[in-house]
C-alpha cells in the first residue's frame, strides 16, 4: 500500500509521500482504511449511503481525506498553471526565425 501510494503520488501529482522511506502510513491511507468497512456495508444500500453523505456529522471522518485530496489537486493545478505561463512567456520572448 505504501509503495502504490508513492507511485500514484509521483505519477499523478508529482509528489513523493515518503511512505516507503519512513514505513509510516500517510493520514490519507489511514483514513481510507478506516472507511473501507463502512463503504463495503453501505455500498449495497446506495440510497442509505447517499442519505448519510448528506448528513455532515455522518461524514465528518471523510473531511481529512477530502481536504487532503483537494489540497493535492490545487497544488498540482497551480504547478501546471505556473509551468504553462513560463512556457508562454518563453515563447513570446524568443526571437522569431
N, C-alpha and C positions, 0 to 999 in steps of 0.2 A: 504494500500500500504506500509506503514512504517513497519508494522508487517511482512508482507510477505517478504519484502526486508531483514529484520533482520534474518528471518528464513532461507532464501536462503543463506545469508552470513554465518550463523553459520553452516548450513548443508554442503554447498558446499566448502566454503573457510575457515571455522574455525575462522571466524572473525565476531564480532558483530558490526554493523554500528551505533548503538545507536539511531536510528530513533524514537523508541517508548519512550525512556527515555527523549529525548530532544524535540520531536514533531516538528523537523525540517526536511525538505526534504533534502536528500543527493543529491549532484550535479548530480549523475548518474540518480536518479529518475527524477530530473528536466529536464535533457537532454532527457530522454526517453519520457516524456510528451510533450516536445517541438516538437519532431519529429514524434509523432504518427499521427498527422493530415496529414503531408506530405506523410507518408507511406501509409495511407489509400487512399489517392488520387492517388499516383503513382503506387500502387501495382496492379491496374487494367491495367496499361500500362507498363508491365515488361521491355520492351526494353528501354523505356524512363528512368525508374529508373536505369537500368544498365548504360545507357549513362551518366546520371547525376552523378552517383557514380564515373565515370572515370574522371570527371572534379573536380579538387581539390577544387576550390572555392565553388562549389555547395555543397560539403560535409564537409566544414570547421566546421560546427556546430557539426558534429559527432565526431570530434577529441577528445574533452574532455572525452566523454563516452567511446570511443575506447581505449584511453590511460588508463582510469580507469580500464577497463576490462583486458587489457594486464598486467597492474601492479599487479592486484589481482592474476591472473593466475601465474605470475612469482613468487610472494611471496609464493603461495601455493606450487608450484613446488620446490622451494628452501627449504621450510619447510619439504616436504616429502623426498627430497634427503638427507637432514641432518638427518632426523629420520631413514631412511634406513641405512645410513652409521653408525650411532650409534649402530643399531641392529647388523650389520655385525661385527663391532669391538667387541661388547659384546660376540657374538657367538665364535669368534676366541680366545678370552681371557678366556673363561670359560673352566674349566678343563673337560676333557673327562671322562666319567664313563664307 
